[in-house]
């Protein structure tokens, strides 16, 4: 059986979560119905909402279930932008002619700040606002470790900024961002901050109330829950304009709610934070063992991301002279599931935008591999991976191998 080292892509459901999911799928009833079966489904749904809220230091009323992290991010960025530029709010101060007389709270706020190297859900949502809604999108640079430049952020902040969106921990290189410092700077200008915590959830302690964030996005399948379930936490003080209309079943989102998926999400959320400190320390030890092993096996490999302030299960390397896709293919054949720091569109490999934002050249960014560990990863699995790596790297650098991979369609 292949050794799975790609938990940042998705983490398998535990038997407990799977059993609860299957059981909940057999329950009949729409949570919005007032009969007893509908109310039973609603009870299940609301109990799950409380579990997710508790896992994130939030109130249940602040949890809006979504179809996943991507929808949650889109709702946060677009919803906050629209709310901060809602000129209909001026109608409350309209004269008898219907013309607004006070516009202090509806001034134009066209600028959207995002950190460089964000997940494409953030990048694409922001770019859509720029293309269709007149937003002015500005990237705040990151340094060579992937950490946001706080001085540049402070210089970019102003009263005309609608929102700032930043990833809590980078999904590729694992660098953890200084969220408290970011929120403190933004608060000076009254700018709401959204954090993409999809990669951080279940691996770092997250406290929504303490953070001061306006919104926070998470996804169930990254913590051993089902695919197709996510949540956007919306602070009581924040307002988002919905993406989807037609029933107002949730704050900021219409649509019949998936009670069964929420049940599985709730159990995964509870399990994710149980003994989190101990589990994270154990995962850090495994990660450091992996990093040391890779460096010993392939001395020219370069660790990317912050060397210390990084996700406990993330090890990201570049291998000079290699193509990441070639390494991935060879490791897959050898029985190891990992990821690369590059995307492949229309068969043309592209260097990771995260690594490029960190200052790497396109050539240096190509030979990237991301290994992400789960709480069930073992030392034996890591040792097996390290033992297989030198021959894989040697093969990946062999002349003509890239052409072979292209012919094979990988």
Beta strands, then each sheet from edge to edge (+ up, - down):
strand 1: 3-4
strand 2: 63-66
strand 3: 111-115
strand 4: 136-140
strand 5: 161-167
strand 6: 192-196
strand 7: 215-219
strand 8: 230-234
strand 9: 302-303
strand 10: 314-318
strand 11: 336-337
strand 12: 343-345
strand 13: 348-350
strand 14: 368-372
sheet 1: 1+ 11+
sheet 2: 2+ 8- 7+ 6+ 5+ 3+ 4+
sheet 3: 9+ 10- 14+
sheet 4: 12+ 13-
end
